[in-house]
């Protein structure tokens, strides 16, 4: 096979491969935290969106956020209430941390994961590649 034919076939092959976005294979889009203050309380108005998108228990996510901030929190009418005044950037960075530690597969970076408990151990099972990674903590 001559070089020109090889180059043509190679270009044809590359044209059929879907282009990757700049974000790579990671396609999880989370909305910006919608934060308002009422006295000395912070209200995360779109809290109910996050557990649905991440496919995780709202109570566990709230527990993670409250523990990381170092305050108490509760859920009322699908909104999260935190004691103290907190910026939306704090919630955004904490949600990114939660996603990295408890949602995204460490093997293939897919957000399509589920939590499985086997005896006393907790595993993050990827639905895309089938990897099973142990996770620690009570936030899943």
C-alpha positions as CSV (number, residue, x, y, z in Angstrom):
1,X,0.0,0.0,0.0
2,X,1.4,3.4,-1.0
3,X,1.7,6.3,1.4
4,X,-1.0,8.4,-0.2
5,X,-3.6,5.7,0.0
6,X,-2.6,5.1,3.7
7,X,-3.0,8.8,4.5
8,X,-6.4,9.0,2.7
9,X,-7.7,6.0,4.7
10,X,-6.3,7.4,7.9
11,X,-8.0,10.8,7.3
12,X,-11.3,8.9,6.6
13,X,-11.0,7.0,9.8
14,X,-10.3,10.2,11.8
15,X,-13.3,11.9,10.2
16,X,-15.6,9.1,11.5
17,X,-14.4,9.4,15.1
18,X,-16.5,11.8,17.1
19,X,-14.6,14.8,18.3
20,X,-14.1,15.1,22.1
21,X,-15.2,18.3,23.7
22,X,-12.7,20.4,25.7
23,X,-14.1,18.9,28.9
24,X,-13.2,15.4,27.7
25,X,-15.6,12.6,28.6
26,X,-16.9,14.5,31.6
27,X,-20.4,15.6,30.8
28,X,-22.0,16.3,34.2
29,X,-23.4,19.8,34.2
30,X,-24.5,21.2,37.5
31,X,-26.4,24.5,37.9
32,X,-24.9,27.4,39.8
33,X,-26.0,27.5,43.4
34,X,-28.9,29.9,43.9
35,X,-28.1,31.4,47.3
36,X,-30.1,34.0,49.3
37,X,-29.7,35.2,52.9
38,X,-32.4,35.6,55.4
39,X,-31.1,37.0,58.7
40,X,-28.2,34.8,59.7
41,X,-29.3,31.9,57.6
42,X,-28.2,31.0,54.0
43,X,-30.9,29.4,51.8
44,X,-29.8,27.3,48.9
45,X,-32.9,27.6,46.8
46,X,-32.0,25.1,44.1
47,X,-30.8,22.4,46.4
48,X,-33.3,19.8,45.2
49,X,-31.7,19.9,41.7
50,X,-28.4,18.5,42.9
51,X,-29.5,15.1,44.3
52,X,-31.5,14.5,41.2
53,X,-28.7,15.3,38.8
54,X,-26.1,13.4,40.9
55,X,-28.5,10.5,41.7
56,X,-27.6,10.6,45.4
57,X,-29.6,10.8,48.6
58,X,-30.5,14.5,49.5
59,X,-29.9,13.8,53.2
60,X,-26.4,12.5,52.5
61,X,-25.5,15.5,50.3
62,X,-26.8,17.9,52.9
63,X,-24.8,16.2,55.6
64,X,-21.7,16.5,53.4
65,X,-22.2,20.2,52.8
66,X,-23.0,21.0,56.4
67,X,-20.0,19.1,57.7
68,X,-17.6,20.7,55.2
69,X,-18.9,24.2,56.0
70,X,-19.0,23.4,59.7
71,X,-22.6,24.4,60.5
72,X,-26.0,22.9,60.9
73,X,-28.4,22.5,58.0
74,X,-31.9,21.2,57.2
75,X,-34.2,20.7,54.2
76,X,-37.5,22.5,54.1
77,X,-39.7,22.5,50.9
78,X,-36.8,21.3,48.7
79,X,-34.6,24.1,49.9
80,X,-31.5,23.8,52.1
81,X,-31.1,26.1,55.1
82,X,-27.7,26.6,56.6
83,X,-26.9,28.6,59.7
84,X,-24.5,31.5,58.9
85,X,-23.9,33.5,55.8
86,X,-22.2,31.6,53.0
87,X,-21.3,32.6,49.4
88,X,-22.5,30.7,46.4
89,X,-18.8,30.1,45.4
90,X,-18.4,28.0,48.6
91,X,-21.3,25.8,47.7
92,X,-20.0,25.5,44.1
93,X,-16.6,24.4,45.2
94,X,-18.0,21.9,47.8
95,X,-20.3,20.4,45.2
96,X,-17.4,19.9,42.9
97,X,-15.5,18.2,45.7
98,X,-18.5,15.9,46.4
99,X,-18.7,15.0,42.7
100,X,-15.0,14.2,42.5
101,X,-15.0,12.1,45.7
102,X,-18.4,10.4,45.6
103,X,-19.9,10.5,42.1
104,X,-17.2,10.4,39.3
105,X,-15.6,7.0,38.5
106,X,-11.9,7.2,39.3
107,X,-11.1,4.8,36.4
108,X,-13.0,6.3,33.4
109,X,-14.2,9.7,34.8
110,X,-17.8,8.8,34.0
111,X,-20.5,10.4,36.3
112,X,-22.8,7.3,35.6
113,X,-22.1,5.6,39.0
114,X,-24.1,4.1,41.8
115,X,-23.3,3.3,45.4
116,X,-23.3,-0.3,46.5
117,X,-23.0,-1.5,50.1
118,X,-21.5,-5.0,50.5
119,X,-21.5,-6.0,54.1
120,X,-19.9,-3.1,55.9
121,X,-18.0,-1.8,52.8
122,X,-19.2,0.9,50.4
123,X,-18.3,0.8,46.7
124,X,-18.7,3.2,43.9
125,X,-19.8,1.1,40.9
126,X,-19.4,2.6,37.4
127,X,-22.2,1.8,35.0
128,X,-20.0,2.8,32.0
129,X,-16.9,0.7,32.6
130,X,-18.0,-1.7,35.4
131,X,-15.2,-0.6,37.7
132,X,-15.8,-1.0,41.4
133,X,-13.9,1.3,43.7
134,X,-14.1,1.5,47.5
135,X,-15.1,4.8,49.0
136,X,-14.9,5.9,52.5
137,X,-17.2,8.2,54.4
138,X,-20.9,8.3,55.3
139,X,-21.9,10.8,52.6
140,X,-23.0,8.4,49.9
